[in-house]
Amino acid sequence: MNMQLPLSVSTVIPAARSPRSGWQCVSADGRFEVRLTRSPEDIAAAQRLRYQVFYEEMAAEPSPEMAKLGLDFDQFDRLCDHLMVFDRSRAEGEQAVGTYRLLRRSVAEMHGGFYSASEYDLKPMLDYVGIGGGLLELGRSCVHRDYRTNATIQLLWRGISTYVSDHNISFMFGCASFPGINPQDHALALSYLHAHHLPPQEWRVRALPDRYTAMDLMPADQINPRAAVHALPPLIKAYLRLGAYIGDGAVVDHQFGTTDVFILLPVERIAPKYHNRFSPDEGLVQTEYHA
C-alpha cells in the first residue's frame, strides 16, 4: 500500500493551493466536521492518524524517518485532496478521526500517474474510460479505533459523494486490503471475489506480472457464498454493496503486512438508495463552500 521514500519534513507537509481548499461539510449538531482540504496542518493531522492506525495498531513497517516523525507519508500526499472527519469535542491536535485521500485523473496524469499503478496494470481501465474520463482514485482510508461506526463512514462517503458530483466522476477505484501476507489464509473470500465479482474483460484491471497472486484458490463449486461474504473485511464488503468489481489478482504488500485487491466502482452502478443515504442534501449535514 505504501511507497516508501526518503522524504524530508518539508517535502511531506506542503500542499498546493486549491480553488476549494476550504470546502467543508458540518454536521447538524456541530460536533463533527467533514473537510476537504489541502492545508499543511490538515495533511499533517491525516498523516499522524494514518501512522497511528497503520503502524501502531496494525502491522505496517515504517521507514526510520516515518518512525521518527510519527507520520505516514509518500509523494502523493501533496498532490491529493484529503477528505477528513474531525471531532471538535476532542483536544486540539487529536481531532482528526477519519480520512480518505482523493486523486483525480487530471492531477495524476500531470504528476506521473496513480498510486495503484505500483501494484496493478491500469491500462484497460484507462483506455475504456477514455482520455478526459472522470476517474477518481481513493486511498489511504482509515478511521480512529474509537470512531469505527456507520456514522463516521457515512460522513466520509457524503463527502466523497459531493466530490464525485462536483468533478463529474464516472469511475472510482483503489486498493483494499485483507490482513496478513498469506493469501491462503483468505482462500474462501478471495476465491469468491474471483468467481463472482470480476469486471468485464474489456476493462479488467490485472495485478502486475511480478506482483500477481492468484485469487482462485478454491474450485468454484466448493465456495460457500454466505460464508465467503462473512469472511470479507468490512470495507470490501461495503464496496461490493455499492456495486464494485474486483480486479484480477491479489498483491501481497510486505511493508503494510496486507494482501491487497483492486476495487473498481462505476458510479452508475451505485443504487439510488445509497446515493440518497450519502447525499449532503439528506438533511443530516449542512454544506458550506469557502474560497
SULRANOR-V391220 format. One record per pair of residues at least 4 apart in sequence whose ideal C-beta (glycine too) atoms are under 8 Angstrom apart, sorted by the first residue. I is the first residue (numbers start at 1). GAP is how many residues later the second one is. D is the distance in Angstrom with one decimal. If there is no record, write none. Layout:
BEGIN
i;gap;d
I;GAP;D
I;GAP;D
END
This chain:
BEGIN
i;gap;d
1;53;7.9
1;59;7.8
1;138;7.9
1;139;7.8
1;174;6.4
1;176;6.6
1;252;5.2
1;254;7.5
1;255;4.3
1;257;6.3
1;259;6.5
2;52;7.7
2;58;6.9
2;70;6.9
2;72;6.1
2;251;7.7
2;253;5.6
2;254;5.9
3;71;4.8
3;72;7.1
3;73;7.7
3;112;7.0
3;115;6.0
4;59;5.0
4;62;8.0
4;70;7.4
4;251;6.5
5;69;6.0
5;70;5.8
6;57;7.6
6;59;6.8
7;4;4.2
7;5;5.3
7;58;7.0
7;66;6.2
7;67;7.6
7;68;7.0
8;4;7.2
9;4;6.3
9;60;6.6
10;4;6.8
11;64;7.6
11;67;7.6
12;32;7.9
12;35;6.9
12;57;7.4
12;59;6.3
12;61;4.3
12;65;6.8
13;27;4.7
13;30;6.3
13;31;5.6
14;26;5.9
14;64;5.8
15;23;4.0
15;24;6.6
15;25;5.9
15;28;5.4
15;62;7.4
15;63;5.2
16;22;6.5
16;62;6.8
16;63;7.9
17;4;5.9
17;21;7.1
18;20;4.8
18;63;6.7
19;272;7.4
20;16;6.7
20;269;6.8
20;270;8.0
20;271;7.9
21;16;6.2
21;17;4.9
21;18;6.3
22;15;7.5
22;267;8.0
22;268;3.7
22;269;6.9
23;12;7.4
23;13;4.5
23;14;7.9
23;265;7.7
23;266;5.6
23;267;6.7
24;9;6.0
24;10;6.6
24;11;4.3
24;12;6.8
24;13;7.9
24;264;5.9
24;266;7.2
25;8;7.4
25;9;4.1
25;10;7.7
25;130;7.6
25;133;6.4
25;134;6.0
25;137;7.2
25;255;5.9
25;260;4.9
25;261;7.1
25;262;5.2
25;263;7.4
26;4;6.9
26;6;7.7
26;7;5.3
26;8;7.5
26;259;6.8
26;260;5.5
26;262;6.5
27;4;6.4
27;5;4.2
27;6;7.2
27;7;7.5
27;128;7.0
27;257;7.0
27;258;5.4
27;259;7.8
28;255;7.9
28;256;6.1
28;257;6.6
28;258;6.6
30;58;7.4
31;56;6.4
31;57;5.9
31;58;5.5
32;53;6.2
32;54;6.9
32;55;5.9
32;56;7.2
32;123;6.2
33;52;7.4
33;53;4.6
33;55;6.1
34;49;7.1
34;50;7.2
34;51;5.4
34;52;7.8
34;121;5.0
34;122;7.1
34;124;6.8
34;125;4.8
34;251;7.2
35;7;6.6
35;48;7.5
35;49;5.2
35;51;6.5
36;45;5.6
36;46;7.3
36;47;5.4
36;48;7.9
36;66;7.8
36;123;6.2
36;127;6.6
37;5;4.1
37;6;7.4
37;44;7.4
37;45;5.4
37;46;8.0
37;47;6.3
38;4;7.6
38;5;7.0
38;42;7.8
38;43;6.1
38;44;6.6
39;4;6.8
40;4;6.3
41;4;6.6
42;4;6.5
42;40;6.2
42;42;6.1
42;54;7.6
43;4;6.3
43;34;5.8
43;35;7.8
43;39;5.8
44;4;6.5
44;27;7.0
45;4;6.5
45;39;7.1
45;48;7.7
45;50;7.4
45;51;4.0
46;4;6.2
46;31;7.9
46;36;5.2
46;38;5.8
46;50;6.2
46;53;4.4
46;55;7.6
46;94;7.7
47;4;6.4
47;24;4.0
47;25;5.4
47;26;5.2
47;30;6.9
48;4;6.5
48;22;6.2
48;23;6.0
48;48;7.1
49;4;6.4
49;47;4.9
49;48;7.3
49;49;7.8
49;50;5.8
49;93;6.4
49;95;6.4
50;4;5.5
50;21;7.8
50;22;3.8
50;49;6.8
50;90;5.9
50;92;5.5
51;4;5.1
51;5;6.8
51;11;7.2
51;15;6.7
51;19;5.3
51;20;5.4
51;21;4.5
52;4;5.0
52;5;6.4
52;92;7.5
53;4;5.2
53;5;6.4
53;89;4.2
53;90;7.6
53;91;7.3
53;92;7.5
54;4;5.4
54;6;4.2
54;18;5.6
54;88;6.8
54;202;6.6
55;5;4.8
55;6;7.6
55;7;4.8
55;11;7.1
55;12;7.6
55;17;6.6
57;88;6.5
58;121;7.4
58;198;7.6
58;199;6.8
59;120;7.3
59;121;7.8
59;197;7.4
59;198;3.3
59;199;7.8
60;12;7.8
60;195;6.3
60;196;4.5
60;197;5.9
61;193;8.0
61;194;5.3
61;195;7.8
61;196;7.3
62;4;3.7
62;5;4.4
62;10;7.4
63;4;7.1
64;4;6.3
65;4;6.2
66;4;7.7
66;5;6.0
66;6;6.3
66;7;6.8
69;4;8.0
72;68;7.5
73;4;5.5
74;41;7.7
75;4;7.6
76;4;5.7
76;25;7.0
76;27;6.5
76;39;5.3
76;63;7.6
77;5;7.7
77;24;7.3
79;24;6.5
79;28;5.7
79;29;7.5
79;32;5.2
80;21;4.6
80;22;5.8
80;23;4.8
80;27;7.6
80;59;7.8
81;20;7.8
81;21;4.5
81;22;7.8
81;23;7.9
81;82;7.3
82;17;6.3
82;18;7.5
82;19;5.8
82;20;7.3
83;16;6.7
83;17;4.4
83;18;7.7
83;19;6.0
83;73;6.3
83;76;4.6
83;77;6.5
83;80;7.1
84;12;5.7
84;14;6.6
84;15;4.8
84;16;7.9
85;11;7.5
85;12;5.4
85;13;3.6
85;14;7.3
85;58;7.7
85;62;7.4
85;67;6.0
85;70;5.2
85;71;6.1
86;9;4.4
86;10;5.8
86;11;6.8
87;8;5.6
87;10;5.0
87;60;7.1
88;7;6.0
90;4;4.8
90;5;4.7
90;7;7.5
91;4;7.6
96;48;7.8
97;46;6.6
97;47;4.2
97;49;7.4
97;50;4.4
97;55;6.8
98;44;7.3
98;45;4.4
98;46;6.8
98;49;6.2
98;54;5.2
98;57;7.1
98;58;5.5
99;41;6.8
99;42;6.9
99;43;6.2
99;44;8.0
100;38;5.9
100;39;7.5
100;40;7.1
100;41;4.8
100;56;5.7
100;59;7.6
100;60;6.7
101;37;7.3
101;38;4.7
101;39;4.1
101;40;7.6
102;34;6.2
102;35;7.4
102;36;6.5
102;58;7.5
102;61;6.2
103;4;6.0
103;5;5.4
103;11;6.3
103;12;6.9
103;33;7.2
103;34;4.3
103;36;7.0
104;4;6.9
104;30;7.8
104;31;7.1
104;32;5.7
104;33;7.9
104;63;6.1
104;65;7.6
105;4;6.0
105;9;8.0
105;21;8.0
105;28;6.9
105;29;7.1
105;30;4.0
105;31;7.5
106;4;7.0
107;4;6.5
108;4;7.6
108;5;5.6
108;6;4.8
108;29;6.9
109;4;7.1
113;4;4.8
113;9;7.9
114;8;6.3
114;23;5.0
115;22;6.4
115;24;5.6
115;59;8.0
116;4;5.4
116;6;6.4
116;21;6.1
116;23;7.6
116;57;6.7
116;58;6.1
116;59;5.7
116;146;6.9
117;4;7.8
117;5;5.4
119;56;6.3
119;88;6.4
119;89;6.4
119;92;5.8
119;132;4.4
119;134;7.7
119;141;6.2
119;143;7.5
120;55;7.7
120;85;5.1
120;86;6.8
120;87;5.5
120;88;6.4
120;127;5.9
120;129;7.8
120;131;7.3
120;142;5.1
121;84;6.6
121;85;5.5
121;86;7.6
121;87;5.8
122;4;5.4
122;83;5.9
123;4;5.9
124;4;6.2
124;78;6.9
124;79;4.9
124;80;5.7
124;81;6.0
124;82;7.6
125;4;6.3
125;10;7.6
125;46;7.0
125;48;6.9
125;78;5.1
125;80;5.2
125;139;6.6
126;7;8.0
126;9;7.4
127;76;7.6
128;74;6.0
128;75;3.6
129;4;3.3
129;5;7.6
129;6;5.8
129;41;6.7
129;42;5.9
129;74;7.7
133;37;6.1
133;38;7.3
134;33;6.3
134;34;4.7
134;35;4.3
134;36;4.5
134;37;7.1
135;34;7.1
135;35;7.4
135;36;5.2
135;37;7.9
135;38;7.0
136;27;7.4
136;28;6.6
136;31;7.1
136;33;4.5
136;35;7.3
136;36;4.9
136;37;7.5
137;35;7.7
137;36;5.9
137;37;5.3
138;22;7.3
138;34;5.7
138;35;7.2
138;36;4.1
138;125;7.9
139;35;5.0
139;36;7.1
141;15;7.6
141;94;7.1
143;4;5.3
143;5;5.1
143;9;5.5
143;10;7.3
143;13;7.8
144;4;7.6
147;5;4.6
148;4;6.8
149;4;7.2
150;4;6.0
151;4;6.7
152;4;6.7
153;4;6.2
153;85;7.2
154;4;6.2
154;123;6.8
154;124;6.6
155;4;6.9
155;130;7.4
156;4;6.5
157;4;6.1
157;121;4.5
158;4;6.7
158;120;4.9
158;121;7.0
158;122;5.3
158;124;7.9
158;127;6.1
159;4;6.3
160;4;6.2
160;12;7.7
160;118;7.4
161;4;6.6
161;114;7.1
161;117;4.2
161;118;6.1
161;119;7.1
162;4;6.2
162;118;5.3
162;125;6.8
163;4;6.2
163;6;7.4
164;5;4.1
164;8;7.0
164;103;6.1
165;4;7.9
169;98;6.1
170;96;6.8
170;97;5.5
170;98;7.2
171;93;6.6
171;94;7.0
171;95;5.5
171;96;6.8
172;91;7.9
172;92;7.8
172;93;4.5
172;95;6.8
173;32;7.6
173;89;7.1
173;90;6.0
173;91;4.8
173;92;6.8
174;88;7.8
174;89;5.6
175;76;7.5
175;85;4.5
175;86;7.0
175;87;6.0
175;88;6.9
176;57;7.0
176;59;5.4
176;60;4.9
176;63;6.5
176;84;7.0
176;85;5.9
176;87;5.2
177;56;7.0
177;76;7.3
177;79;7.1
177;81;3.8
177;82;6.6
177;83;5.2
177;84;7.7
178;5;7.8
178;7;7.8
178;8;4.8
178;11;7.1
178;12;7.6
178;55;6.0
178;58;7.8
178;72;7.9
178;80;6.4
178;81;4.4
178;82;7.8
178;83;7.4
179;54;7.5
179;78;7.2
179;79;6.3
179;80;7.9
180;5;5.5
180;6;7.6
180;77;6.7
180;78;7.1
180;79;6.4
181;71;5.0
181;72;7.5
181;73;6.0
181;76;6.0
181;77;7.1
181;78;6.4
182;77;7.6
183;4;7.2
183;7;6.1
183;30;5.3
183;32;7.5
183;34;6.8
183;67;5.5
183;69;6.8
183;76;5.1
184;33;6.5
186;4;5.1
186;45;7.0
186;73;6.4
187;4;5.9
187;30;4.0
187;31;5.5
188;4;6.4
188;30;6.5
188;35;6.7
188;36;7.2
188;39;6.3
188;40;5.0
188;43;5.6
189;4;6.5
189;39;5.3
189;42;4.4
189;43;5.2
190;4;6.4
190;25;4.2
190;26;7.9
190;27;5.9
190;60;6.1
190;69;7.8
190;71;7.4
191;4;6.1
191;24;6.5
191;25;5.6
191;26;5.1
191;27;4.1
191;29;7.5
191;32;5.4
191;37;7.3
192;4;5.9
192;5;7.8
192;31;5.2
192;33;6.2
192;36;3.4
192;37;7.1
192;40;7.9
193;4;5.0
193;22;6.2
193;39;7.9
193;43;7.8
193;53;4.4
193;68;6.4
194;4;6.5
194;21;3.9
194;22;4.6
194;52;7.4
194;54;7.5
195;21;7.0
195;25;4.9
195;28;5.9
196;29;7.2
197;43;6.5
197;47;7.5
197;48;5.7
197;49;4.4
198;6;6.3
198;47;6.5
198;48;6.5
198;49;7.7
198;50;6.2
199;4;5.9
199;5;5.1
199;6;7.4
199;46;3.7
199;47;7.8
199;48;7.3
199;65;5.6
200;4;6.7
203;61;7.8
204;43;6.9
204;44;5.6
205;42;4.0
205;43;7.0
205;57;5.2
205;59;6.3
206;6;7.1
206;41;6.4
206;42;4.3
206;43;5.6
207;4;5.3
207;5;4.1
207;6;6.9
207;40;7.0
207;41;6.8
207;42;3.2
207;43;6.8
207;44;5.1
207;55;7.4
208;4;6.6
208;43;7.7
211;38;7.9
211;40;4.7
211;41;7.6
212;37;4.4
212;39;7.5
213;36;6.2
213;37;4.5
213;38;6.5
213;39;5.9
213;46;7.4
214;35;6.8
214;36;7.8
215;31;8.0
215;33;7.5
215;34;6.3
215;35;5.3
215;46;7.4
216;4;7.7
218;4;5.1
218;5;5.9
219;4;7.7
223;5;5.9
224;4;6.2
225;4;6.2
226;4;6.6
227;4;6.4
228;4;7.1
229;8;6.6
229;11;7.9
232;4;4.8
232;5;4.5
232;8;7.4
233;4;6.9
234;4;6.2
235;4;6.6
236;4;6.5
236;25;6.9
236;27;7.4
237;4;6.7
238;4;6.8
239;5;3.9
239;24;5.1
239;26;6.3
240;4;5.6
241;33;7.6
242;23;5.9
242;27;7.4
242;28;5.2
242;29;7.6
242;32;5.8
243;22;6.3
243;23;7.0
243;26;3.2
243;27;5.5
243;28;6.8
244;19;5.1
244;20;6.4
244;21;4.2
244;25;7.8
245;18;7.7
245;19;4.7
245;20;7.4
245;21;7.9
246;15;5.4
246;16;6.5
246;17;6.7
246;18;7.6
247;14;6.7
247;15;3.0
247;16;7.7
247;17;6.4
248;14;8.0
249;13;7.9
250;9;5.3
250;10;6.4
250;11;5.4
251;8;7.3
251;9;4.6
251;10;7.9
252;6;7.8
252;7;5.5
252;8;7.7
253;4;7.3
253;5;4.9
253;6;7.4
253;7;5.5
265;4;6.9
265;5;7.2
270;4;5.2
270;5;5.9
271;4;7.3
272;4;6.2
273;4;6.4
274;4;6.2
275;4;6.2
276;6;6.6
277;5;7.0
278;4;8.0
280;5;5.4
280;6;8.0
280;7;4.5
281;6;7.9
END
